[in-house]
Amino acid sequence: MTTGTQLAGVSGPRHDDLDRHPTPGPRNSLFSWPSAKHPLRVMVNYVVIWMCRVSPSLQLKNWLLRRLGTTVGTGVAWGLESTPDVFWPELITVRDDAIVGYDATLLCHEFLQDEYRTGEVVVGERAMIGAGAVVLPGVEIGADAQVAANSLVTEDVPPGTTVAGVPAVPLDPED
């Protein structure tokens, strides 16, 4: 993980896996982004991720994302318009045969008022993230888990579990 201090006093398991980076000044933390990540690196990441978003080639997407430091397993499928984190793509791990659906977003950072937070996102083997879903930093999606379309994943998803909603919660297997 990146350097910073671990979050304390914030509820929820996801927050245990985040690094906290206080930012100086009177403005919100987004104004400090150039000191968090070199602007040229963010520009390169943005261009490469934009290319990945529009390319229909799964092999090209995986190859390009690996160049940015994303850990991409064998047989990973990124849907069109899916967006890995532009600032910290190196904090993402997508394991073998996982699917990141159309227009899904994997975030490894949160810019807040007085700080920004970073955390790894891990997508387990054969996991599936539905179209339009958003995964927040510090979340692990277990092997064979499924995230329904348009869900907001704020907590870890155990292996084999299906979650849906905002925030995403496990579905009753009898439904």
Secondary structure, DSSP 8 states (H G I E B T S, - for coil): --SSEE--S--SHHHHT-EEEE--SSS-GGGGHHHHS-HHHHHHHHHHHHHHHH---HHHHHHHHHHTT-EE-TT-EE-TT-EE-SS-GGGEEE-TT-EE-TT-EE--EEE-SSEEEE--EEE-TT-EE-TT-EE-TT-EE-TT-EE-TT-EE-S-B-TT-EEETTTTEE--TT-
